[in-house]
């Protein structure tokens, strides 16, 4: 039976490819709809945009035209709306304003009259695929994908539920004696602002702590855990990525999970088993690296929290925002509705360290301090000037393979991470990986995977969460074994051997270099960052700040002086269309919140 099913799957996928669909779309369509995939896509090829391997507009549109859909049909216009709204999520948008959406759709297809447009919008609204927010200025009415509107509204509503519900732990500030006991348990003194933050976790239902590297976030977390642990509370810790969860566990001595594992992600239907009908059993929910949480994930987390629960969000709001749609931590802070402790004083790392100092300088738009005492006296932050992208690339190769290992003792594969602003160009991720792979892991033969070739010893990064394998986006491992004939490979993730079939490697990448975005939630002993004018579109302050703050013991910026200066000056955060601030204001307007003046 299984073999017949397998053959049927192969035949159906083959048939879809012969019709004109790409293999990735055909495979995912079968995974989603089974044998009905062909008829579903034939009826409306534009539903393919909801697949993870979203096809380009041209592919789905060509299939629609083959199916006989007219150029001006409402179905085609609806497909263009669907495609545009989904594509906008790649830029972090939760909605698109009406007039801008119309303009974007017009770039895909001609709109000869308003009738077809209005009919398409009405149909999508009726089918609950989109939601149009009424606005006094119709041209600026937000147009959401319905699931994103529901998620953003859910964030506001669940936060309102939390802050208005009574706490199982009395909302009362800890006394001096209790805080002194916490300090004794931790064997250190808390600064005044750290004491304020620790106390706020008890006196408010939702609290935000934000600050850069070295500003004491971990110390505050440990204080909070000691305080709440002394009261017999049920505490849960989580972070958006596997590496961030592991760091949280190591720094607090308590088990921390990824948010997806905490919420019991269901691989089959893509949903969470923990929700409003099966909430978590928790008195205090602590979430680290909260700047990485997008709208949908935050909505899922909040839905699963019982009303009596306290929520502590910890993160660096000045880092790059979440990869997914939304600007959640930023919007929560800007709303002014939740106690927010902003940490500025640097506590971490030895006094002579330039890393936290320069991270703060960059974040404030100032030029970093490069006048250290030299390698022999512990200087840990450098700028290596080069006149071109090619020269910067060559310098990075020498630094990673020779100078840094020789002068600082770091293993080039285990301890050094190259973080690039972009994937392409001479000093981008692809070219850096190609050269560093050859230098650091030369091999006579390599096995060809879906997107890259590899051999035993190569450094690999997981690029998507895989709950069956228990590996997560950002996890780094090394190829330890393979079988050419049977086409499988073993990747060692910090001592754990994980098997992969060849197609499964499409969710991995060479990891000698990665984008700054992919480094979020991770820390590395040594970080090397190319800064070149070829990467001009990505030369932004928050990107440079994020890259610098990933380094624990050494940071080296390599490239053109002009590129460094532009990155520091450019504080134009790419605008994201989000409505969370408006929804929070509307939701909280008439609430009576305990401890807050009316």
C-alpha positions as CSV (number, residue, x, y, z in Angstrom):
1,X,0.0,0.0,0.0
2,X,2.8,2.4,1.0
3,X,4.6,1.8,-2.3
4,X,1.4,2.4,-4.3
5,X,0.9,5.7,-2.4
6,X,4.5,6.7,-3.1
7,X,4.1,5.9,-6.8
8,X,0.9,7.9,-6.9
9,X,2.6,10.8,-5.2
10,X,5.4,10.7,-7.7
11,X,3.0,10.5,-10.6
12,X,0.9,13.4,-9.4
13,X,4.0,15.6,-8.8
14,X,5.3,14.6,-12.2
15,X,2.0,15.5,-13.8
16,X,1.9,18.9,-12.2
17,X,5.5,19.6,-13.4
18,X,4.4,18.6,-16.9
19,X,1.6,21.1,-16.6
20,X,4.1,23.8,-15.9
21,X,4.4,24.0,-12.1
22,X,7.9,23.9,-10.5
23,X,8.9,20.9,-8.6
24,X,8.9,22.7,-5.2
25,X,5.4,24.0,-5.8
26,X,4.2,20.6,-7.0
27,X,5.7,18.8,-4.0
28,X,4.3,21.3,-1.5
29,X,0.9,21.3,-3.2
30,X,0.7,17.6,-2.9
31,X,1.7,17.8,0.8
32,X,-1.1,20.3,1.5
33,X,-3.9,18.9,-0.7
34,X,-2.9,15.4,-1.5
35,X,-4.3,13.9,-4.8
36,X,-6.7,16.8,-5.1
37,X,-3.8,19.2,-5.7
38,X,-4.1,19.1,-9.5
39,X,-7.8,20.0,-9.5
40,X,-7.5,22.6,-6.8
41,X,-4.7,24.5,-8.6
42,X,-6.5,24.0,-12.0
43,X,-9.6,25.7,-10.5
44,X,-7.6,28.6,-9.0
45,X,-3.8,28.6,-9.7
46,X,-3.4,31.7,-7.5
47,X,-4.0,29.7,-4.3
48,X,-0.5,28.5,-4.9
49,X,0.7,31.7,-3.3
50,X,-0.3,30.3,0.1
51,X,2.3,27.5,-0.2
52,X,5.7,28.0,1.6
53,X,7.4,27.8,-1.8
54,X,5.3,30.7,-3.1
55,X,5.8,30.8,-6.9
56,X,6.6,34.0,-8.7
57,X,3.7,35.9,-10.1
58,X,4.7,34.9,-13.7
59,X,4.5,31.2,-13.0
60,X,1.0,31.2,-11.4
61,X,-0.3,33.8,-13.8
62,X,0.8,31.7,-16.8
63,X,-1.0,28.6,-15.4
64,X,-4.1,30.7,-14.9
65,X,-4.0,31.9,-18.5
66,X,-3.6,28.3,-19.6
67,X,-6.7,27.5,-17.6
68,X,-8.6,30.1,-19.6
69,X,-8.9,32.9,-17.0
70,X,-9.4,36.2,-18.8
71,X,-6.8,39.0,-18.4
72,X,-9.4,41.2,-16.7
73,X,-11.3,38.5,-14.7
74,X,-12.0,39.2,-11.0
75,X,-10.2,35.9,-10.3
76,X,-7.0,37.3,-11.8
77,X,-7.3,40.6,-10.0
78,X,-8.0,38.7,-6.7
79,X,-4.8,36.6,-7.4
80,X,-2.8,39.8,-7.9
81,X,-4.2,41.2,-4.6
82,X,-3.4,38.0,-2.8
83,X,0.1,37.9,-4.2
84,X,0.9,41.5,-3.4
85,X,-0.3,41.3,0.2
86,X,1.7,38.1,0.8
87,X,4.8,39.5,-0.9
88,X,4.6,42.6,1.4
89,X,5.0,40.3,4.4
90,X,8.6,39.7,3.2
91,X,9.3,43.4,4.0
92,X,7.7,43.0,7.5
93,X,4.4,44.7,6.6
94,X,1.2,43.5,8.4
95,X,-1.0,45.5,6.0
96,X,-0.8,47.7,2.9
97,X,-2.7,51.0,2.6
98,X,-5.5,50.8,0.0
99,X,-4.0,53.3,-2.5
100,X,-0.6,51.7,-2.4
101,X,-2.1,48.2,-2.8
102,X,-3.9,49.4,-5.9
103,X,-0.7,50.8,-7.3
104,X,1.2,47.6,-6.7
105,X,-1.5,45.5,-8.2
106,X,-1.6,47.8,-11.3
107,X,2.1,47.0,-11.8
108,X,1.2,43.3,-12.2
109,X,-1.9,43.6,-14.3
110,X,-3.9,46.4,-16.1
111,X,-7.0,47.6,-14.3
112,X,-9.2,49.0,-17.0
113,X,-12.2,49.8,-14.7
114,X,-13.1,49.9,-11.0
115,X,-15.7,47.2,-11.3
116,X,-13.3,44.3,-11.5
117,X,-11.2,45.7,-8.7
118,X,-14.2,46.2,-6.4
119,X,-15.6,42.8,-7.2
120,X,-12.2,41.1,-6.4
121,X,-11.9,42.9,-3.1
122,X,-15.5,42.1,-2.2
123,X,-15.0,38.4,-3.0
124,X,-11.7,38.2,-1.0
125,X,-13.4,40.0,1.9
126,X,-16.4,37.7,1.8
127,X,-14.1,34.6,1.7
128,X,-12.2,36.1,4.8
129,X,-9.0,36.2,2.9
130,X,-8.6,39.9,3.4
131,X,-9.9,42.5,5.9
132,X,-10.2,46.2,5.0
133,X,-10.2,48.6,8.0
134,X,-12.7,51.5,7.6
135,X,-10.9,54.8,7.5
136,X,-11.9,58.4,7.2
137,X,-9.3,58.6,4.4
138,X,-10.4,55.7,2.2
139,X,-7.1,55.9,0.2
140,X,-5.2,55.1,3.4
141,X,-7.5,52.3,4.6
142,X,-5.3,49.4,5.8
143,X,-5.9,46.2,3.8
144,X,-4.8,43.1,5.7
145,X,-4.6,39.5,5.0
146,X,-7.3,38.3,7.3
147,X,-5.1,35.9,9.3
148,X,-2.7,38.8,10.0
149,X,-5.5,41.2,11.1
150,X,-6.8,38.5,13.4
151,X,-3.3,38.0,14.9
152,X,-2.6,41.7,15.4
153,X,-6.1,42.2,17.0
154,X,-5.4,39.1,19.1
155,X,-2.2,40.6,20.4
156,X,-4.0,43.7,21.6
157,X,-7.0,41.8,23.1
158,X,-4.9,39.2,24.9
159,X,-2.7,41.9,26.4
160,X,-5.8,43.7,27.6
161,X,-7.0,40.4,29.1
162,X,-3.7,39.9,31.0
163,X,-3.4,43.4,32.5
164,X,-7.0,43.6,33.7
165,X,-7.1,40.1,35.3
166,X,-6.1,39.6,38.9
167,X,-2.7,37.9,39.6
168,X,-2.3,34.7,41.6
169,X,0.7,36.5,43.1
170,X,-0.3,39.7,44.9
171,X,0.6,42.8,42.9
172,X,2.8,44.2,45.7
173,X,6.4,45.5,45.5
174,X,9.0,43.3,47.3
175,X,10.4,44.7,50.5
176,X,14.0,45.7,51.1
177,X,14.5,42.5,53.1
178,X,13.3,40.3,50.2
179,X,15.5,42.1,47.7
180,X,18.5,41.8,50.0
181,X,17.9,38.1,50.2
182,X,17.8,37.9,46.4
183,X,21.1,39.7,46.2
184,X,22.6,37.3,48.7
185,X,21.4,34.3,46.7
186,X,22.9,35.8,43.6
187,X,26.1,36.9,45.4
188,X,26.1,40.4,43.9
189,X,24.6,43.8,44.3
190,X,21.8,45.0,42.0
191,X,22.0,48.6,40.7
192,X,19.0,50.8,41.4
193,X,17.5,50.4,37.9
194,X,18.0,46.6,38.1
195,X,16.1,46.6,41.4
196,X,13.4,48.6,39.8
197,X,13.1,46.0,37.0
198,X,13.1,43.1,39.3
199,X,10.3,44.7,41.4
200,X,8.3,45.6,38.4
201,X,7.9,41.9,37.5
202,X,5.7,41.6,40.6
203,X,3.9,44.9,40.6
204,X,2.8,44.8,36.9
205,X,1.3,42.0,34.8
206,X,3.2,42.9,31.6
207,X,6.7,44.3,31.8
208,X,9.3,45.1,29.1
209,X,13.0,45.2,29.7
210,X,15.2,46.5,26.8
211,X,18.8,47.3,26.5
212,X,22.0,46.6,24.5
213,X,24.8,44.1,25.1
214,X,26.3,44.2,28.6
215,X,23.6,46.3,30.2
216,X,22.6,43.8,32.8
217,X,19.5,42.1,31.2
218,X,20.7,38.6,32.3
219,X,21.4,39.8,35.9
220,X,17.9,41.2,36.1
221,X,16.5,37.9,34.8
222,X,18.4,36.0,37.4
223,X,17.1,38.4,40.1
224,X,13.5,37.9,38.9
225,X,13.8,34.1,38.9
226,X,15.2,34.1,42.4
227,X,12.4,36.5,43.6
228,X,9.6,34.5,42.0
229,X,11.2,31.1,42.8
230,X,11.1,32.1,46.5
231,X,7.4,32.5,46.3
232,X,6.8,29.0,44.8
233,X,5.6,30.3,41.5
234,X,5.4,28.3,38.3
235,X,7.9,29.9,35.9
236,X,8.5,29.2,32.2
237,X,11.3,30.5,30.0
238,X,11.4,30.7,26.2
239,X,13.0,32.4,23.3
240,X,12.2,32.6,19.5
241,X,15.2,30.5,18.4
242,X,17.0,27.4,19.5
243,X,20.3,29.1,20.0
244,X,18.6,31.9,22.0
245,X,16.8,29.4,24.2
246,X,20.1,27.6,24.8
247,X,21.8,30.8,25.9
248,X,18.9,31.6,28.2
249,X,19.2,28.2,29.8
250,X,22.9,28.6,30.3
251,X,22.7,32.1,31.7
252,X,19.8,31.4,34.2
253,X,20.4,27.7,35.1
254,X,16.8,26.9,34.2
255,X,15.3,25.1,31.2
256,X,14.3,27.3,28.4
257,X,12.4,26.2,25.3
258,X,11.8,27.7,21.9
259,X,8.4,29.4,21.7
260,X,7.3,26.8,19.1
261,X,8.2,23.9,21.4
262,X,6.7,25.7,24.4
263,X,3.4,26.1,22.5
264,X,3.7,22.5,21.2
265,X,3.8,23.2,17.4
266,X,1.9,20.7,15.4
267,X,3.8,19.8,12.2
268,X,0.8,18.3,10.5
269,X,-1.5,21.4,10.5
270,X,1.1,24.1,11.2
271,X,-0.8,25.2,14.4
272,X,-0.1,25.1,18.1
273,X,-1.6,22.6,20.6
274,X,-1.3,25.2,23.4
275,X,-4.0,27.9,23.0
276,X,-7.0,29.4,24.7
277,X,-8.7,26.0,25.2
278,X,-5.5,24.4,26.5
279,X,-3.4,27.2,28.1
280,X,0.0,26.9,29.6
281,X,0.2,26.3,33.4
282,X,2.4,29.3,34.4
283,X,2.5,32.2,36.8
284,X,5.4,34.0,35.2
285,X,6.3,33.8,31.5
286,X,9.7,35.1,30.6
287,X,10.6,35.6,26.9
288,X,14.1,36.6,25.9
289,X,15.1,38.1,22.5
290,X,11.6,39.5,22.2
291,X,12.5,41.8,19.4
292,X,12.6,38.7,17.1
293,X,8.9,37.8,17.7
294,X,6.6,38.6,14.8
295,X,2.9,39.3,15.0
296,X,1.6,35.8,14.5
297,X,3.9,34.2,17.0
298,X,3.2,36.8,19.7
299,X,-0.5,36.3,19.2
300,X,-0.1,32.5,19.6
301,X,2.0,33.0,22.8
302,X,-0.5,35.4,24.4
303,X,-3.5,33.3,23.5
304,X,-1.9,30.4,25.4
305,X,-1.2,32.4,28.6
306,X,-3.7,32.1,31.5
307,X,-5.2,35.4,32.6
308,X,-3.5,35.3,36.0
309,X,-0.1,35.0,34.4
310,X,2.6,37.7,34.4
311,X,4.6,38.3,31.2
312,X,8.2,39.6,31.1
313,X,9.5,40.5,27.7
314,X,13.2,41.0,27.4
315,X,15.0,42.1,24.3
316,X,17.0,44.8,22.5
317,X,14.5,47.0,20.6
318,X,17.3,48.7,18.7
319,X,18.3,45.5,16.9
320,X,16.9,44.4,13.6
321,X,13.2,43.6,13.9
322,X,11.6,40.2,13.4
323,X,12.0,38.5,10.0
324,X,8.3,38.0,9.9
325,X,5.6,40.7,9.6
326,X,5.2,43.1,12.5
327,X,7.3,45.4,14.7
328,X,5.8,44.0,17.9
329,X,8.3,44.9,20.7
330,X,8.8,48.4,19.2
331,X,5.0,48.9,19.0
332,X,4.4,47.7,22.6
333,X,7.1,50.1,23.9
334,X,5.8,53.0,21.8
335,X,2.3,52.5,23.1
336,X,3.3,53.6,26.6
337,X,0.8,51.2,28.0
338,X,3.3,48.8,29.7
339,X,6.1,49.5,32.2
340,X,9.3,49.6,30.2
341,X,12.8,49.6,31.8
342,X,15.4,50.9,29.4
343,X,18.9,49.9,30.4
344,X,21.8,52.1,29.4
345,X,24.6,51.5,31.9
346,X,27.1,48.8,30.8
347,X,27.9,46.1,33.4
348,X,29.1,43.1,31.3
349,X,32.6,42.3,30.2
350,X,35.9,43.6,31.5
351,X,36.2,47.4,31.8
352,X,38.7,47.6,29.0
353,X,36.3,45.9,26.5
354,X,35.3,48.0,23.6
355,X,32.5,45.8,22.3
356,X,29.6,47.0,24.5
357,X,31.0,50.5,24.5
358,X,31.1,50.7,20.7
359,X,27.8,48.9,20.3
360,X,26.2,51.7,22.3
361,X,28.2,54.4,20.4
362,X,27.0,53.0,17.0
363,X,23.4,52.8,18.3
364,X,23.6,56.4,19.3
365,X,25.0,57.4,15.9
366,X,28.5,58.0,17.1
367,X,31.8,56.7,15.6
368,X,33.2,53.7,17.4
369,X,36.3,54.0,19.6
370,X,39.1,52.3,17.7
371,X,42.0,53.6,19.8
372,X,42.5,50.5,21.9
373,X,45.7,49.3,23.6
374,X,46.6,46.7,21.0
375,X,46.1,43.0,20.7
376,X,48.7,42.3,23.4
377,X,46.8,44.3,25.9
378,X,43.4,42.9,25.2
379,X,41.9,45.1,22.5
380,X,38.8,43.4,21.2
381,X,37.3,45.8,18.6
382,X,39.0,46.7,15.3
383,X,38.3,48.3,12.0
384,X,40.5,47.0,9.1
385,X,40.3,49.6,6.3
386,X,40.2,48.3,2.7
387,X,39.6,50.2,-0.5
388,X,37.2,47.9,-2.3
389,X,34.8,44.9,-1.8
390,X,37.4,42.5,-3.4
391,X,40.1,43.8,-1.1
392,X,37.8,43.5,2.0
393,X,36.9,39.9,1.0
394,X,40.6,38.9,0.6
395,X,41.4,40.5,4.0
396,X,38.5,38.7,5.7
397,X,39.8,35.4,4.3
398,X,43.3,36.1,5.7
399,X,41.9,37.2,9.1
400,X,39.6,34.2,9.5
401,X,42.1,31.5,8.3
402,X,45.3,32.9,9.7
403,X,45.6,36.1,11.7
404,X,42.7,35.7,14.2
405,X,43.6,32.1,15.0
406,X,47.3,33.0,15.4
407,X,46.8,36.1,17.4
408,X,43.7,35.3,19.5
409,X,43.7,31.5,19.5
410,X,40.2,31.1,18.1
411,X,39.4,28.0,16.0
412,X,38.4,29.4,12.6
413,X,35.5,27.0,12.1
414,X,34.2,26.7,15.7
415,X,34.6,30.2,17.0
416,X,34.7,32.7,14.2
417,X,31.6,33.8,12.4
418,X,31.5,36.1,9.3
419,X,28.3,38.2,9.3
420,X,27.5,39.8,5.9
421,X,24.9,42.5,5.2
422,X,23.9,40.9,1.9
423,X,23.9,37.5,0.3
424,X,25.2,38.5,-3.1
425,X,28.2,40.6,-4.3
426,X,32.0,40.1,-3.8
427,X,31.9,40.2,0.0
428,X,28.4,38.6,0.3
429,X,27.4,35.4,2.0
430,X,27.6,33.2,-1.1
431,X,31.1,34.2,-2.2
432,X,32.5,34.3,1.3
433,X,31.2,30.7,2.0
434,X,32.6,29.5,-1.3
435,X,36.1,30.8,-0.5
436,X,36.2,29.9,3.2
437,X,34.9,26.4,2.5
438,X,37.8,25.8,0.2
439,X,40.3,27.3,2.6
440,X,39.1,25.8,5.8
441,X,37.8,22.5,4.6
442,X,39.5,21.5,1.3
443,X,38.3,18.3,-0.2
444,X,39.0,16.3,-3.3
445,X,35.4,15.4,-3.7
446,X,32.2,16.9,-2.5
447,X,28.6,15.7,-2.4
448,X,26.1,18.0,-4.2
449,X,23.1,19.0,-2.1
450,X,20.0,21.0,-3.2
451,X,21.8,24.3,-3.0
452,X,25.5,23.7,-2.2
453,X,28.1,21.1,-2.3
454,X,29.7,19.8,0.9
455,X,32.1,17.3,2.4
456,X,32.8,15.9,5.9
457,X,33.8,18.7,8.2
458,X,31.9,21.4,6.5
459,X,30.1,24.0,8.7
460,X,26.3,24.0,8.2
461,X,23.4,26.1,9.5
462,X,19.8,25.0,9.9
463,X,17.7,27.7,8.2
464,X,14.2,26.6,9.3
465,X,12.8,25.1,12.5
466,X,12.6,21.3,12.2
467,X,10.7,19.9,15.2
468,X,11.0,16.3,14.2
469,X,14.8,16.5,14.1
470,X,14.9,18.9,17.1
471,X,17.0,21.4,15.2
472,X,16.1,25.1,14.8
473,X,16.7,28.1,12.6
474,X,20.2,29.4,13.3
475,X,21.6,26.1,14.8
476,X,25.1,25.4,13.5
477,X,26.7,21.9,13.1
478,X,29.3,20.1,11.1
479,X,29.0,17.3,8.6
480,X,30.3,14.1,10.3
481,X,29.3,11.3,7.9
482,X,27.6,10.6,4.6
483,X,26.5,7.9,2.2
484,X,26.8,8.7,-1.5
485,X,24.8,5.8,-2.8
486,X,21.8,6.1,-0.4
487,X,22.1,9.9,-0.3
488,X,22.0,10.7,3.4
489,X,24.3,12.8,5.5
490,X,24.9,13.2,9.2
491,X,25.3,16.6,10.8
492,X,26.7,16.9,14.3
493,X,25.0,19.7,16.3
494,X,27.1,20.1,19.5
495,X,27.6,16.4,20.0
496,X,24.2,15.3,18.7
497,X,24.2,13.4,15.4
498,X,21.3,14.3,13.2
499,X,20.5,12.4,10.0
500,X,19.3,14.1,6.8
501,X,18.0,12.8,3.6
502,X,19.3,14.8,0.6
503,X,16.0,16.7,0.0
504,X,15.9,17.8,3.6
505,X,19.2,19.7,3.1
506,X,17.2,22.4,1.3
507,X,16.6,23.8,4.8
508,X,20.3,24.1,5.5
509,X,23.1,26.3,4.2
510,X,26.9,26.6,4.4
511,X,27.7,28.6,7.6
512,X,31.2,29.9,7.4
513,X,29.4,33.2,6.6
514,X,25.7,34.1,7.1
515,X,23.6,37.2,7.0
516,X,23.3,39.5,10.0
517,X,19.6,38.7,10.0
518,X,20.3,35.0,10.4
519,X,22.6,35.8,13.4
520,X,19.8,37.2,15.5
521,X,19.4,35.4,18.8
522,X,23.0,34.0,18.6
523,X,26.3,35.0,20.0
524,X,29.8,34.1,18.7
525,X,33.2,34.3,20.3
526,X,34.5,36.2,17.3
527,X,32.6,38.2,14.6
528,X,34.0,39.5,11.4
529,X,31.8,41.9,9.4
530,X,32.4,43.2,5.8
531,X,31.4,46.8,5.3
532,X,31.6,47.7,1.6
533,X,29.8,50.1,-0.7
534,X,28.5,47.2,-2.8
535,X,26.2,46.5,0.2
536,X,24.9,50.1,0.2
537,X,21.1,49.2,0.3
538,X,21.7,47.4,3.6
539,X,24.1,49.8,5.3
540,X,21.9,50.8,8.2
541,X,22.7,51.6,11.8
542,X,20.5,48.9,13.3
543,X,22.0,46.2,11.1
544,X,25.6,47.2,12.1
545,X,24.6,47.5,15.7
546,X,23.0,44.0,15.5
547,X,26.2,42.6,13.9
548,X,28.5,44.1,16.5
549,X,26.4,43.0,19.4
550,X,26.7,39.3,18.3
551,X,30.4,39.3,19.2
552,X,31.4,38.2,22.8
553,X,35.2,38.4,22.7
554,X,36.2,39.9,19.4
555,X,34.7,42.1,16.7
556,X,36.4,43.1,13.5
557,X,34.9,45.4,10.9
558,X,36.6,45.1,7.5
559,X,36.1,47.4,4.5
560,X,35.6,50.9,3.2
561,X,35.6,53.9,5.6
562,X,32.7,55.4,3.7
563,X,30.6,52.3,4.1
564,X,31.2,52.4,7.9
565,X,30.3,56.1,8.1
566,X,27.1,55.6,6.0
567,X,26.0,52.6,8.2
568,X,26.4,54.7,11.4
569,X,24.6,57.8,10.0
570,X,21.8,55.9,8.3
571,X,19.1,55.5,11.1
572,X,16.2,55.3,8.6
573,X,14.5,52.1,9.9
574,X,12.6,50.6,7.0
575,X,9.0,51.5,7.5
576,X,6.7,48.6,8.4
577,X,3.0,49.0,8.1
578,X,1.6,47.8,11.4
579,X,-1.7,48.6,13.1
580,X,-0.8,47.3,16.6
581,X,-0.4,50.8,18.1
582,X,-3.9,51.8,16.9
583,X,-5.4,48.5,18.1
584,X,-3.8,48.8,21.5
585,X,-5.1,52.4,21.9
586,X,-8.6,51.3,20.9
587,X,-8.6,48.2,23.1
588,X,-7.2,49.9,26.2
589,X,-9.1,53.1,26.0
590,X,-12.0,52.1,28.2
591,X,-10.3,49.5,30.4
592,X,-9.9,49.8,34.2
593,X,-6.4,48.5,34.8
594,X,-5.4,47.5,38.4
595,X,-2.8,49.9,39.8
596,X,-3.2,52.4,37.0
597,X,-5.0,55.8,37.4
598,X,-8.3,56.1,35.5
